[in-house]
Amino acid sequence: MTTLQLLWQCFIVIAIAGQMASQPNGAISAALADLDKGRVLESIQQLKRILQSDPTNGPACFYLSTIYTEMKEYDVAERFVRRAMELNSKQGPLYYQLGLIRYRQKQFRPALEFYHQALEMGSGNDAQVWRSIGDVQLDLFDRDAALQAYTEALRIQPQDARTHLALGRFYQEKGEPGPAIDHLVVAIHNDPRLRAAYPILGRAYQQRGELGSAASLLKQAVDADPSDQESRYALGRVLIAMGRVDEGRGQLGKYDSIRQQVAGAEGRYQTALSRIDEGKFSEAEMLLRETIQLAPKYGPALHSLGQLLLGRGSPENAVPILERAAEVTPLNADTWFDLGTAYLKTGKPAQAREAADRALALKDDDERYQRLIRQIKDK
């Protein structure tokens, strides 16, 4: 998940939490303002500083839980929401947040139970909860229950763009392009930023044989997200069906090229990890550099290469690689830890402290990070 996607998902969850703190204090408002600006790490640091000075601040716990959920740090996310529940367990948004964590962990029935508890206690946004219930029911293969839940969400908030998106996806996957198009058009009209609606609407038009509209929307989807291979493949097929054979083959050719490039990078990366386990570090370094040539923004490969160079006694060579890794994956605590270590070994204690502080902000229970900060202070 990209930082932008994480931000969007965080705000979707935070939107249901109005009753958590109808008038949040200035410090929390500042943390949420950082989140709004894309400064996720800074927002985490601010929220944790709030908890250090006020351990009973439930909203700070809640907001941290939402962020860590989107970072896929589910244990940390649950720790914070449980802490909020110890302070006040009778708040629907907290049960909704637990349900969301369970859903992301693919524990669908426990997620459903928490969602229903959120409704019983007053979630702050029942439409959001009913939509999430619909998502769970789809994963449980109960399409009728899913449709009932989505319909209830729409009854509560008739203009909610994300509910129309959910219904549009539901009907498109069911092979009913008519109602799918109706809902998706409303979703885009009510929220043009809802990029997920465009490729689904394109495929719905494709199902209905309206190829011109399908091509236009699928092209918008690919232009907005060049990594959207599903939309690229569909666009190629639509263009060929329209008689624009050269354009269609061009898109399909690019689809194959990207697919092979991604597969090649992933294959080299996995082989490199195996070579590291075998102690064949020179071969691993070569494979990691080849991986980065194929995929310059492949965060795990950048981190592994920087870590390897650091471990082999080349911190000066590790620094620029780890800086690139931190830029690509700024919410990876281990990357900041390794970068801080590399800075320290190259005589840059100020930069080392900043990187170590960021690692500790993301994962404050890791003794290695605390030890690194002590080493920096000793310098």
Residue frames relative to the residue before (quaternion, step in Angstrom):
aa qw qx qy qz dx dy dz
M 1.0000 0.0000 0.0000 0.0000 0.00 0.00 0.00
T 0.3964 -0.7123 0.5263 0.2419 3.58 -0.92 0.92
T 0.6623 -0.4919 0.3747 0.4230 3.56 -1.30 0.30
L 0.6382 0.5311 -0.3335 0.4466 3.60 0.99 -0.80
Q 0.6530 0.5006 -0.3129 0.4744 3.58 0.96 -0.86
L 0.6294 0.5359 -0.3351 0.4521 3.56 1.00 -0.81
L 0.6393 0.5277 -0.3243 0.4557 3.56 0.95 -0.88
W 0.6668 0.5138 -0.3074 0.4436 3.56 0.85 -0.98
Q 0.6782 0.4861 -0.2968 0.4644 3.56 0.90 -0.92
C 0.6193 0.5432 -0.3485 0.4473 3.60 1.01 -0.76
F 0.6946 0.4762 -0.2946 0.4518 3.56 0.87 -0.90
I 0.5742 0.5646 -0.3855 0.4505 3.59 1.12 -0.53
V 0.6952 0.4592 -0.2751 0.4799 3.57 0.90 -0.93
I 0.6618 0.5143 -0.3130 0.4467 3.58 0.89 -0.93
A 0.5828 0.6107 -0.3707 0.3873 3.58 1.11 -0.63
I 0.6798 0.4829 -0.3070 0.4587 3.60 1.09 -0.55
A 0.6465 0.5928 -0.2925 0.3809 3.57 1.26 -0.27
G 0.2230 0.8219 -0.5068 0.1339 3.58 1.13 0.42
Q 0.6925 0.4753 -0.2942 0.4560 3.56 0.99 -0.73
M 0.4839 0.6537 -0.4532 0.3648 3.61 1.20 -0.14
A 0.7687 -0.1377 0.1227 0.6124 3.56 0.98 -0.87
S 0.2488 -0.8211 0.4919 0.1483 3.55 0.09 1.28
Q 0.7704 0.1233 -0.0930 0.6186 3.57 1.18 -0.56
P 0.1722 -0.8297 0.5211 0.1019 3.61 0.27 1.22
N 0.5439 -0.6294 0.4365 0.3428 3.55 -1.10 0.68
G 0.7271 -0.4783 0.2801 0.4050 3.53 -1.29 0.33
A 0.6467 0.5337 -0.3289 0.4345 3.57 0.98 -0.81
I 0.6656 0.4768 -0.3061 0.4857 3.58 0.96 -0.85
S 0.6179 0.5400 -0.3476 0.4536 3.60 0.99 -0.76
A 0.6507 0.5088 -0.3140 0.4681 3.59 1.00 -0.81
A 0.6406 0.5207 -0.3242 0.4620 3.60 1.02 -0.80
L 0.6773 0.4759 -0.2920 0.4791 3.57 0.97 -0.84
A 0.5946 0.5474 -0.3611 0.4653 3.59 1.15 -0.57
D 0.6194 0.5218 -0.3374 0.4798 3.60 1.06 -0.74
L 0.6384 0.5233 -0.3243 0.4620 3.57 0.97 -0.84
D 0.6377 0.5395 -0.3119 0.4528 3.57 1.02 -0.86
K 0.7075 0.4455 -0.2495 0.4886 3.59 1.12 -0.68
G 0.5857 -0.6002 0.3693 0.4004 3.58 1.25 0.06
R 0.5330 0.6157 -0.4051 0.4155 3.58 1.29 0.17
V 0.0775 -0.8567 0.5094 0.0221 3.53 0.58 1.23
L 0.6722 0.5039 -0.3069 0.4472 3.58 0.83 -0.95
E 0.6545 0.5073 -0.3101 0.4670 3.57 0.97 -0.86
S 0.6184 0.5386 -0.3367 0.4628 3.58 1.09 -0.73
I 0.6381 0.5189 -0.3221 0.4688 3.58 0.97 -0.84
Q 0.6514 0.5200 -0.3199 0.4505 3.58 0.92 -0.91
Q 0.6664 0.5036 -0.3095 0.4544 3.58 0.92 -0.87
L 0.6683 0.5035 -0.3096 0.4517 3.58 0.90 -0.90
K 0.6654 0.4864 -0.3132 0.4717 3.59 1.02 -0.71
R 0.6018 0.5314 -0.3622 0.4736 3.58 1.11 -0.56
I 0.6037 0.5489 -0.3497 0.4605 3.58 1.08 -0.73
L 0.6890 0.4794 -0.2866 0.4618 3.58 0.91 -0.91
Q 0.5991 0.5564 -0.3659 0.4445 3.59 1.11 -0.57
S 0.7320 0.3967 -0.2297 0.5041 3.57 1.00 -0.82
D 0.7924 0.1221 -0.0565 0.5950 3.60 1.18 -0.53
P 0.1798 -0.8382 0.5066 0.0917 3.62 0.22 1.26
T 0.6743 0.4933 -0.3007 0.4600 3.62 1.21 -0.32
N 0.4413 0.7037 -0.4558 0.3199 3.60 1.22 0.26
G 0.2613 -0.8182 0.4981 0.1193 3.58 -0.07 1.32
P 0.6524 0.5177 -0.3436 0.4339 3.64 0.85 -0.81
A 0.6227 0.5300 -0.3529 0.4548 3.61 1.00 -0.72
C 0.6297 0.5203 -0.3266 0.4754 3.59 1.02 -0.80
F 0.6605 0.5241 -0.3082 0.4405 3.57 0.92 -0.94
Y 0.6928 0.4770 -0.2903 0.4563 3.58 0.81 -0.97
L 0.6173 0.5214 -0.3466 0.4764 3.59 1.06 -0.68
S 0.6322 0.5350 -0.3357 0.4488 3.57 0.99 -0.77
T 0.6515 0.5116 -0.3291 0.4532 3.60 0.94 -0.83
I 0.6620 0.5061 -0.3132 0.4556 3.59 0.95 -0.84
Y 0.6947 0.4678 -0.2876 0.4646 3.58 0.84 -0.94
T 0.5705 0.5691 -0.3888 0.4466 3.59 1.13 -0.48
E 0.7023 0.4524 -0.2704 0.4786 3.58 0.90 -0.91
M 0.6305 0.5005 -0.3295 0.4933 3.59 1.24 -0.33
K 0.4268 -0.7212 0.4282 0.3382 3.57 1.38 -0.08
E 0.4546 0.6216 -0.4783 0.4221 3.56 1.19 0.64
Y 0.0743 -0.8820 0.4637 0.0390 3.51 0.61 1.22
D 0.6192 0.5389 -0.3591 0.4441 3.60 1.01 -0.66
V 0.6579 0.4892 -0.3054 0.4844 3.58 0.96 -0.87
A 0.6374 0.5364 -0.3259 0.4470 3.58 0.95 -0.89
E 0.6823 0.4745 -0.2998 0.4684 3.58 0.90 -0.86
R 0.5992 0.5661 -0.3657 0.4321 3.57 1.03 -0.71
F 0.6927 0.4721 -0.2849 0.4650 3.58 0.93 -0.88
V 0.6787 0.4729 -0.3224 0.4602 3.61 0.87 -0.79
R 0.6189 0.5230 -0.3494 0.4704 3.60 1.07 -0.64
R 0.6206 0.5332 -0.3389 0.4644 3.57 1.07 -0.71
A 0.6364 0.5121 -0.3213 0.4790 3.58 1.04 -0.77
M 0.6586 0.5134 -0.3107 0.4540 3.57 1.02 -0.78
E 0.5906 0.5557 -0.3710 0.4524 3.61 1.11 -0.55
L 0.6719 0.4895 -0.2889 0.4749 3.55 1.13 -0.68
N 0.7736 -0.1216 0.1056 0.6129 3.59 1.08 -0.76
S 0.1623 -0.8496 0.4982 0.0599 3.54 -0.06 1.31
K 0.6662 0.5336 -0.3039 0.4231 3.60 1.18 -0.35
Q 0.4990 0.6218 -0.4546 0.3972 3.56 0.79 1.02
G 0.4939 -0.7142 0.4257 0.2546 3.53 -0.65 1.18
P 0.6413 0.5463 -0.3496 0.4099 3.63 0.86 -0.82
L 0.6179 0.5422 -0.3548 0.4454 3.60 1.07 -0.61
Y 0.6630 0.4789 -0.3051 0.4878 3.59 1.00 -0.78
Y 0.6036 0.5331 -0.3595 0.4714 3.56 1.08 -0.65
Q 0.6558 0.5171 -0.3151 0.4507 3.58 0.93 -0.87
L 0.6296 0.5082 -0.3316 0.4851 3.60 1.02 -0.73
G 0.6338 0.5301 -0.3269 0.4587 3.57 1.01 -0.79
L 0.6502 0.5172 -0.3162 0.4580 3.55 0.99 -0.83
I 0.6254 0.5241 -0.3367 0.4699 3.59 1.01 -0.78
R 0.6670 0.4897 -0.3074 0.4699 3.59 0.88 -0.90
Y 0.6271 0.5361 -0.3422 0.4497 3.58 0.99 -0.78
R 0.6741 0.4883 -0.2998 0.4662 3.59 0.90 -0.90
Q 0.6663 0.4711 -0.2919 0.4989 3.56 1.19 -0.54
K 0.4374 -0.7218 0.4196 0.3343 3.57 1.39 0.07
Q 0.4396 0.6172 -0.5027 0.4161 3.56 1.09 0.81
F 0.1339 -0.8891 0.4317 0.0720 3.51 0.53 1.27
R 0.6851 0.4800 -0.3139 0.4491 3.61 0.84 -0.81
P 0.6366 0.4829 -0.3522 0.4873 3.66 0.93 -0.65
A 0.6089 0.5464 -0.3571 0.4507 3.59 1.05 -0.71
L 0.6474 0.5303 -0.3136 0.4487 3.56 0.97 -0.90
E 0.6447 0.5238 -0.3238 0.4529 3.58 0.98 -0.83
F 0.6705 0.4878 -0.3059 0.4679 3.59 0.92 -0.86
Y 0.6260 0.5340 -0.3477 0.4496 3.61 1.00 -0.74
H 0.6658 0.4883 -0.3094 0.4717 3.59 0.95 -0.82
Q 0.6150 0.5249 -0.3499 0.4731 3.61 1.07 -0.63
A 0.6138 0.5460 -0.3424 0.4560 3.57 1.07 -0.73
L 0.6487 0.5091 -0.3153 0.4696 3.58 0.99 -0.81
E 0.6515 0.5308 -0.3186 0.4384 3.58 0.95 -0.88
M 0.7477 0.4076 -0.2162 0.4776 3.57 1.01 -0.82
G 0.5243 -0.6074 0.4287 0.4153 3.56 1.25 -0.25
S 0.1910 -0.8545 0.4773 0.0747 3.52 -0.03 1.33
G 0.4981 -0.6121 0.4662 0.4000 3.58 1.11 -0.56
N 0.7804 -0.0234 0.0106 0.6248 3.59 1.20 -0.45
D 0.1841 -0.8342 0.5107 0.0968 3.58 0.17 1.26
A 0.5871 0.5759 -0.3817 0.4219 3.61 1.08 -0.61
Q 0.6317 0.5300 -0.3234 0.4642 3.59 0.99 -0.85
V 0.6784 0.4913 -0.2965 0.4589 3.57 0.91 -0.92
W 0.6563 0.5000 -0.3208 0.4651 3.60 0.91 -0.84
R 0.6272 0.5232 -0.3445 0.4628 3.59 1.03 -0.71
S 0.6562 0.4995 -0.3105 0.4727 3.57 1.01 -0.80
I 0.5980 0.5393 -0.3556 0.4745 3.58 1.10 -0.63
G 0.6296 0.5301 -0.3290 0.4629 3.57 1.02 -0.77
D 0.6364 0.5280 -0.3287 0.4563 3.58 0.98 -0.82
V 0.6530 0.5071 -0.3120 0.4681 3.58 0.97 -0.87
Q 0.6634 0.5146 -0.3167 0.4413 3.58 0.87 -0.90
L 0.6083 0.5349 -0.3578 0.4647 3.59 1.07 -0.63
D 0.6764 0.4809 -0.2962 0.4728 3.57 0.96 -0.84
L 0.6691 0.4485 -0.2923 0.5154 3.57 1.24 -0.40
F 0.4669 -0.7237 0.3961 0.3183 3.58 1.39 0.25
D 0.5043 0.5911 -0.4639 0.4256 3.58 1.07 0.71
R 0.1681 -0.8414 0.5076 0.0778 3.56 0.24 1.29
D 0.6242 0.5410 -0.3542 0.4385 3.60 1.01 -0.70
A 0.6692 0.4850 -0.3006 0.4760 3.59 0.93 -0.89
A 0.6174 0.5432 -0.3429 0.4542 3.58 1.07 -0.74
L 0.6683 0.4983 -0.3039 0.4613 3.58 0.89 -0.93
Q 0.6263 0.5314 -0.3372 0.4601 3.59 1.01 -0.77
A 0.6658 0.5024 -0.3049 0.4597 3.58 0.94 -0.88
Y 0.6601 0.4941 -0.3138 0.4709 3.60 0.90 -0.88
T 0.6429 0.5283 -0.3205 0.4525 3.58 1.01 -0.82
E 0.6399 0.5135 -0.3175 0.4754 3.57 1.04 -0.78
A 0.6267 0.5291 -0.3344 0.4641 3.58 1.01 -0.79
L 0.6748 0.4893 -0.2908 0.4697 3.57 0.98 -0.85
R 0.6020 0.5494 -0.3622 0.4523 3.58 1.08 -0.63
I 0.6757 0.4930 -0.2896 0.4654 3.58 0.99 -0.85
Q 0.7942 0.0559 -0.0056 0.6051 3.59 0.96 -0.89
P 0.2159 -0.8448 0.4741 0.1224 3.61 0.22 1.26
Q 0.7478 0.3909 -0.2264 0.4866 3.61 1.09 -0.54
D 0.3891 0.7429 -0.4776 0.2618 3.59 1.22 0.16
A 0.4208 -0.7522 0.4519 0.2300 3.56 -0.51 1.22
R 0.6931 0.4898 -0.2995 0.4359 3.59 0.88 -0.86
T 0.6067 0.5170 -0.3652 0.4808 3.59 1.13 -0.45
H 0.6328 0.5001 -0.3333 0.4881 3.60 1.00 -0.74
L 0.6116 0.5355 -0.3496 0.4657 3.60 1.05 -0.69
A 0.6608 0.5111 -0.3123 0.4523 3.59 0.88 -0.93
L 0.6752 0.4737 -0.2937 0.4832 3.58 0.96 -0.84
G 0.6229 0.5373 -0.3443 0.4526 3.58 1.03 -0.71
R 0.6515 0.4961 -0.3064 0.4853 3.57 0.97 -0.87
F 0.6194 0.5614 -0.3363 0.4337 3.57 0.99 -0.88
Y 0.7317 0.4209 -0.2480 0.4753 3.60 0.76 -1.00
Q 0.6195 0.5375 -0.3603 0.4445 3.62 1.02 -0.66
E 0.6821 0.4715 -0.2867 0.4797 3.59 0.95 -0.88
K 0.6463 0.5066 -0.3110 0.4785 3.57 1.21 -0.50
G 0.4918 -0.6817 0.4148 0.3484 3.59 1.27 -0.17
E 0.5528 0.5622 -0.4108 0.4578 3.57 1.18 0.67
P 0.1585 -0.8571 0.4816 0.0912 3.60 0.30 1.25
G 0.5746 0.6234 -0.3871 0.3624 3.62 1.04 -0.64
P 0.7435 0.3647 -0.2374 0.5077 3.62 0.57 -1.07
A 0.5729 0.5797 -0.3885 0.4299 3.60 1.11 -0.56
I 0.6695 0.4962 -0.2964 0.4667 3.58 0.90 -0.95
D 0.6247 0.5522 -0.3437 0.4321 3.57 0.93 -0.86
H 0.7133 0.4517 -0.2637 0.4665 3.58 0.81 -0.98
L 0.6830 0.5028 -0.3007 0.4362 3.58 0.90 -0.87
V 0.6051 0.5389 -0.3543 0.4668 3.59 1.07 -0.66
V 0.6500 0.4971 -0.3157 0.4802 3.59 0.98 -0.82
A 0.6309 0.5469 -0.3383 0.4342 3.59 0.95 -0.86
I 0.6981 0.4585 -0.2756 0.4759 3.59 0.86 -0.95
H 0.6258 0.5363 -0.3401 0.4529 3.59 1.03 -0.75
N 0.7216 0.4473 -0.2490 0.4660 3.58 0.93 -0.91
D 0.7943 0.0269 -0.0137 0.6067 3.59 1.18 -0.52
P 0.2093 -0.8219 0.5186 0.1082 3.62 0.08 1.27
R 0.6072 0.5703 -0.3560 0.4235 3.62 1.20 -0.37
L 0.5410 0.6417 -0.3926 0.3760 3.57 1.26 -0.24
R 0.1578 -0.8627 0.4740 0.0788 3.54 0.46 1.29
A 0.5891 0.6021 -0.3778 0.3843 3.61 1.06 -0.62
A 0.6184 0.5779 -0.3500 0.4014 3.60 1.14 -0.53
Y 0.6138 0.6158 -0.3547 0.3440 3.60 1.01 -0.75
P 0.7100 0.4288 -0.3049 0.4681 3.67 0.72 -0.86
I 0.6257 0.5244 -0.3550 0.4556 3.60 1.05 -0.64
L 0.6416 0.5035 -0.3232 0.4800 3.57 1.00 -0.78
G 0.6207 0.5415 -0.3400 0.4538 3.58 1.01 -0.75
R 0.6850 0.4686 -0.2914 0.4756 3.58 0.92 -0.86
A 0.6064 0.5411 -0.3570 0.4606 3.59 1.11 -0.60
Y 0.6455 0.4921 -0.3195 0.4889 3.60 0.99 -0.80
Q 0.6122 0.5406 -0.3474 0.4608 3.58 1.06 -0.71
Q 0.6424 0.5208 -0.3221 0.4608 3.60 0.96 -0.83
R 0.7237 0.4290 -0.2463 0.4812 3.57 1.01 -0.78
G 0.5429 -0.6592 0.3799 0.3556 3.58 1.26 0.04
E 0.5109 0.6098 -0.4380 0.4187 3.62 1.23 0.26
L 0.1199 -0.8790 0.4586 0.0514 3.52 0.51 1.31
G 0.6093 0.5643 -0.3616 0.4237 3.59 1.01 -0.67
S 0.6753 0.4727 -0.2820 0.4909 3.55 0.90 -0.94
A 0.6277 0.5416 -0.3323 0.4497 3.57 1.03 -0.82
A 0.6694 0.5053 -0.3032 0.4525 3.59 0.88 -0.96
S 0.6497 0.5319 -0.3197 0.4390 3.59 0.93 -0.88
L 0.7106 0.4542 -0.2638 0.4681 3.58 0.86 -0.97
L 0.6506 0.5070 -0.3239 0.4633 3.58 0.98 -0.76
K 0.6261 0.5204 -0.3399 0.4709 3.57 1.08 -0.65
Q 0.6128 0.5333 -0.3412 0.4729 3.58 1.06 -0.75
A 0.6537 0.5194 -0.3139 0.4521 3.56 0.96 -0.86
V 0.6835 0.4781 -0.2879 0.4705 3.59 0.92 -0.89
D 0.6398 0.5188 -0.3292 0.4618 3.59 1.00 -0.78
A 0.6758 0.4878 -0.2893 0.4708 3.59 1.01 -0.80
D 0.7991 0.0542 -0.0041 0.5987 3.58 1.08 -0.72
P 0.2348 -0.8189 0.5082 0.1263 3.61 0.04 1.28
S 0.6369 0.5287 -0.3416 0.4451 3.61 1.18 -0.33
D 0.5010 0.6476 -0.4291 0.3816 3.61 1.28 -0.04
Q 0.1472 -0.8476 0.5073 0.0510 3.54 0.22 1.32
E 0.5993 0.5668 -0.3662 0.4307 3.59 1.07 -0.67
S 0.6838 0.4660 -0.2865 0.4828 3.58 0.94 -0.88
R 0.6215 0.5422 -0.3486 0.4452 3.59 1.02 -0.70
Y 0.6572 0.5021 -0.3118 0.4677 3.56 0.93 -0.87
A 0.6564 0.5022 -0.3103 0.4698 3.59 0.94 -0.90
L 0.6306 0.5353 -0.3322 0.4533 3.60 1.00 -0.80
G 0.6451 0.5234 -0.3218 0.4542 3.58 0.94 -0.84
R 0.6688 0.4967 -0.2988 0.4655 3.56 0.92 -0.89
V 0.6517 0.5149 -0.3185 0.4569 3.58 0.97 -0.84
L 0.6583 0.5168 -0.3155 0.4472 3.59 0.89 -0.92
I 0.6397 0.5073 -0.3251 0.4772 3.61 0.99 -0.77
A 0.6544 0.5119 -0.3127 0.4605 3.59 0.97 -0.84
M 0.6658 0.4871 -0.2945 0.4824 3.60 1.17 -0.56
G 0.5616 -0.6058 0.3874 0.4092 3.59 1.26 -0.15
R 0.5519 0.5714 -0.4044 0.4531 3.60 1.26 0.08
V 0.0705 -0.8847 0.4600 0.0269 3.49 0.78 1.21
D 0.6683 0.5102 -0.3202 0.4364 3.60 0.83 -0.91
E 0.6532 0.4998 -0.3133 0.4747 3.59 0.97 -0.87
G 0.6628 0.5174 -0.3058 0.4466 3.55 0.93 -0.90
R 0.6662 0.4848 -0.3064 0.4767 3.56 0.93 -0.87
G 0.5984 0.5666 -0.3552 0.4412 3.56 1.12 -0.65
Q 0.6721 0.4810 -0.2930 0.4806 3.57 0.95 -0.89
L 0.6634 0.4934 -0.3130 0.4675 3.60 0.96 -0.81
G 0.6201 0.5374 -0.3342 0.4637 3.57 1.12 -0.71
K 0.6575 0.4914 -0.3048 0.4830 3.55 1.00 -0.83
Y 0.5908 0.5668 -0.3531 0.4527 3.54 1.10 -0.73
D 0.6863 0.4742 -0.2816 0.4741 3.59 0.86 -0.97
S 0.6418 0.5376 -0.3250 0.4399 3.57 0.99 -0.85
I 0.6732 0.4810 -0.2950 0.4779 3.59 0.90 -0.94
R 0.6416 0.5331 -0.3304 0.4416 3.57 0.96 -0.88
Q 0.6768 0.4824 -0.2894 0.4748 3.57 0.95 -0.88
Q 0.6345 0.5361 -0.3261 0.4513 3.57 1.05 -0.80
V 0.6626 0.4932 -0.3000 0.4772 3.58 0.95 -0.91
A 0.6598 0.5043 -0.3106 0.4625 3.58 0.93 -0.89
G 0.6496 0.5224 -0.3143 0.4543 3.58 1.02 -0.82
A 0.6584 0.5017 -0.3073 0.4694 3.57 0.96 -0.89
E 0.6716 0.4960 -0.3031 0.4594 3.57 0.87 -0.93
G 0.6474 0.5273 -0.3187 0.4486 3.58 0.99 -0.84
R 0.6660 0.4898 -0.3011 0.4752 3.58 0.93 -0.88
Y 0.6417 0.5318 -0.3298 0.4436 3.57 0.98 -0.84
Q 0.6766 0.4827 -0.3025 0.4666 3.60 0.86 -0.89
T 0.6349 0.5139 -0.3291 0.4738 3.59 1.04 -0.73
A 0.6244 0.5424 -0.3341 0.4520 3.57 1.04 -0.80
L 0.6456 0.5130 -0.3257 0.4624 3.59 0.95 -0.82
S 0.6325 0.5228 -0.3287 0.4676 3.57 1.05 -0.74
R 0.6543 0.5107 -0.3130 0.4616 3.58 0.99 -0.83
I 0.6062 0.5361 -0.3527 0.4699 3.59 1.10 -0.67
D 0.6508 0.5170 -0.3108 0.4610 3.58 0.92 -0.89
E 0.6978 0.4604 -0.2560 0.4853 3.56 1.13 -0.71
G 0.5079 -0.6646 0.4124 0.3609 3.58 1.27 -0.11
K 0.5158 0.6257 -0.4235 0.4038 3.60 1.24 0.29
F 0.0707 -0.8851 0.4594 0.0231 3.53 0.59 1.25
S 0.6316 0.5314 -0.3488 0.4439 3.60 0.99 -0.71
E 0.6574 0.4939 -0.3045 0.4808 3.56 0.98 -0.84
A 0.6333 0.5291 -0.3260 0.4613 3.58 1.02 -0.79
E 0.6440 0.5207 -0.3285 0.4542 3.59 0.93 -0.84
M 0.6420 0.5216 -0.3236 0.4595 3.58 0.95 -0.85
L 0.6761 0.4931 -0.2929 0.4625 3.59 0.90 -0.91
L 0.6491 0.5105 -0.3210 0.4637 3.59 0.99 -0.76
R 0.6468 0.5001 -0.3265 0.4743 3.59 1.01 -0.74
E 0.6239 0.5154 -0.3370 0.4813 3.60 1.07 -0.68
T 0.6170 0.5504 -0.3379 0.4496 3.58 1.04 -0.79
I 0.6929 0.4772 -0.2753 0.4653 3.56 0.91 -0.96
Q 0.5924 0.5459 -0.3702 0.4625 3.59 1.11 -0.54
L 0.6838 0.4679 -0.2795 0.4851 3.57 1.02 -0.81
A 0.7985 0.0861 -0.0024 0.5957 3.59 1.02 -0.84
P 0.2065 -0.8466 0.4767 0.1151 3.61 0.24 1.27
K 0.7499 0.3542 -0.2147 0.5158 3.61 1.17 -0.44
Y 0.3477 0.7224 -0.5106 0.3109 3.55 1.14 0.66
G 0.3335 -0.8152 0.4428 0.1678 3.57 0.02 1.37
P 0.6774 0.4914 -0.3265 0.4394 3.65 0.75 -0.90
A 0.6571 0.4993 -0.3213 0.4644 3.61 1.00 -0.75
L 0.6275 0.5223 -0.3360 0.4696 3.59 1.00 -0.78
H 0.6663 0.4992 -0.3057 0.4620 3.57 0.88 -0.91
S 0.6676 0.5076 -0.3072 0.4499 3.59 0.88 -0.93
L 0.6509 0.5016 -0.3230 0.4695 3.58 0.99 -0.79
G 0.6542 0.5053 -0.3163 0.4654 3.60 0.92 -0.87
Q 0.6478 0.5199 -0.3044 0.4662 3.55 0.99 -0.87
L 0.6485 0.5193 -0.3100 0.4623 3.57 1.01 -0.83
L 0.6629 0.4949 -0.3040 0.4724 3.58 0.91 -0.90
L 0.6345 0.5272 -0.3242 0.4630 3.57 1.01 -0.80
G 0.6885 0.4903 -0.2768 0.4571 3.55 0.91 -0.93
R 0.6996 0.4469 -0.2649 0.4905 3.58 1.15 -0.55
G 0.6204 -0.6134 0.3218 0.3677 3.55 1.24 0.41
S 0.6002 0.5352 -0.3785 0.4582 3.61 1.13 0.60
P 0.0137 -0.8459 0.5331 0.0080 3.62 0.60 1.06
E 0.6178 0.5521 -0.3569 0.4313 3.60 1.07 -0.65
N 0.6750 0.4466 -0.2908 0.5102 3.61 1.13 -0.58
A 0.6212 0.5573 -0.3380 0.4349 3.56 1.16 -0.58
V 0.5900 0.6306 -0.3726 0.3398 3.60 0.99 -0.83
P 0.7242 0.4246 -0.3048 0.4498 3.68 0.59 -0.93
I 0.6230 0.5275 -0.3457 0.4627 3.61 1.09 -0.63
L 0.6868 0.4690 -0.2854 0.4762 3.58 0.92 -0.88
E 0.5891 0.5473 -0.3707 0.4647 3.60 1.11 -0.56
R 0.6441 0.4997 -0.3185 0.4837 3.58 1.01 -0.78
A 0.6389 0.5248 -0.3277 0.4572 3.59 0.99 -0.81
A 0.6665 0.4954 -0.3028 0.4676 3.60 0.98 -0.85
E 0.6268 0.5306 -0.3376 0.4600 3.58 1.08 -0.64
V 0.6988 0.4651 -0.2634 0.4753 3.58 0.99 -0.87
T 0.7940 0.1240 -0.0414 0.5936 3.59 0.98 -0.88
P 0.0538 -0.8674 0.4943 0.0211 3.60 0.46 1.18
L 0.6923 0.4572 -0.2839 0.4808 3.59 1.23 -0.16
N 0.4863 0.6260 -0.4469 0.4147 3.56 1.20 0.57
A 0.3633 -0.7756 0.4747 0.2031 3.57 -0.31 1.25
D 0.6601 0.5264 -0.3233 0.4274 3.60 0.90 -0.86
T 0.6052 0.5490 -0.3594 0.4508 3.59 1.09 -0.65
W 0.6678 0.4840 -0.3025 0.4778 3.59 0.93 -0.87
F 0.6200 0.5426 -0.3417 0.4521 3.59 1.04 -0.74
D 0.6907 0.4647 -0.2853 0.4749 3.58 0.85 -0.95
L 0.6308 0.5176 -0.3389 0.4684 3.58 1.03 -0.72
G 0.6345 0.5231 -0.3280 0.4649 3.59 0.99 -0.80
T 0.6418 0.5207 -0.3146 0.4669 3.57 1.01 -0.83
A 0.6610 0.5026 -0.3034 0.4674 3.56 0.97 -0.88
Y 0.6262 0.5264 -0.3338 0.4683 3.59 0.98 -0.80
L 0.6605 0.5170 -0.3156 0.4436 3.58 0.88 -0.93
K 0.6958 0.4802 -0.2746 0.4581 3.56 0.94 -0.88
T 0.7026 0.4103 -0.2675 0.5162 3.60 1.21 -0.34
G 0.6014 -0.6302 0.3428 0.3516 3.57 1.21 0.47
K 0.5550 0.5755 -0.4103 0.4387 3.59 1.06 0.75
P 0.0798 -0.8620 0.4985 0.0465 3.60 0.50 1.16
A 0.6233 0.5427 -0.3610 0.4321 3.63 1.00 -0.68
Q 0.6765 0.4663 -0.2882 0.4917 3.58 0.92 -0.91
A 0.6142 0.5543 -0.3429 0.4448 3.57 1.09 -0.76
R 0.6627 0.5058 -0.3113 0.4561 3.58 0.93 -0.87
E 0.6426 0.5223 -0.3298 0.4532 3.59 0.96 -0.82
A 0.6698 0.4882 -0.2991 0.4728 3.58 0.93 -0.91
A 0.6571 0.5087 -0.3133 0.4597 3.59 0.96 -0.85
D 0.6227 0.5346 -0.3372 0.4612 3.59 1.02 -0.76
R 0.6560 0.5044 -0.3145 0.4651 3.57 1.00 -0.77
A 0.6232 0.5255 -0.3388 0.4698 3.58 1.01 -0.76
L 0.6888 0.4878 -0.2789 0.4581 3.57 0.91 -0.96
A 0.6110 0.5466 -0.3512 0.4523 3.59 1.09 -0.67
L 0.6931 0.4742 -0.2778 0.4665 3.58 0.99 -0.80
K 0.8010 0.0393 0.0151 0.5971 3.59 1.02 -0.79
D 0.0863 -0.8771 0.4721 0.0182 3.53 0.30 1.32
D 0.6534 0.5117 -0.3290 0.4505 3.60 1.23 0.01
D 0.5198 0.6296 -0.4195 0.3968 3.59 1.24 0.29
E 0.4053 -0.7497 0.4749 0.2195 3.57 -0.50 1.22
R 0.5842 0.5910 -0.3836 0.4028 3.61 1.07 -0.63
Y 0.6673 0.5053 -0.3080 0.4523 3.57 0.95 -0.84
Q 0.6464 0.5067 -0.3181 0.4735 3.55 1.01 -0.81
R 0.6403 0.5252 -0.3214 0.4592 3.58 1.03 -0.78
L 0.6301 0.5324 -0.3356 0.4547 3.58 1.03 -0.78
I 0.6454 0.5146 -0.3258 0.4610 3.59 0.96 -0.82
R 0.6374 0.5147 -0.3304 0.4687 3.59 1.02 -0.74
Q 0.6390 0.5194 -0.3237 0.4659 3.59 1.03 -0.76
I 0.6427 0.5146 -0.3229 0.4668 3.57 1.02 -0.82
K 0.6429 0.5178 -0.3218 0.4638 3.59 0.97 -0.82
D 0.6353 0.5336 -0.3284 0.4515 3.60 1.03 -0.78
K 0.6183 0.5501 -0.3420 0.4451 3.59 1.11 -0.63
